[in-house]
Amino acid sequence: MKKLSEQLSDLSDRTKRTEDVVDAANAKNREQLQDIRIARDSHFAELRTKGEEHKAERDLKRAERRADADDLTPTS
């Protein structure tokens, strides 16, 4: 049987290795989360751009229809 001091030293070493593994996993997860955030932000920016383009096209068509309707309205 090992001395208590040796057992505590072994436990300390195992604890340190476990902490290192957990720290590495946290760093990896942080990096993956950052990639996900970048992809999400890019996706939402693209959706906003498409929405703005759609609104501009809709407004243009509406303005064209109004102009056409005004041309057809008889003036006195």
C-alpha angles and dihedrals in degrees: 000000000000123000116260091247090055091048091050091048091051090048090050091051092049090047091051092050090049091050090050091051092048092048091050091049091049091051091049091048091049090053092049091047090052090053089050091050092050091050092047093049091048092049093050091047089053091049091050091050092050090048092051091048091049091050091049091050091048092049091048092051090047091051091048092051091049091049091050091048091050089051090055094048111101115236123215 
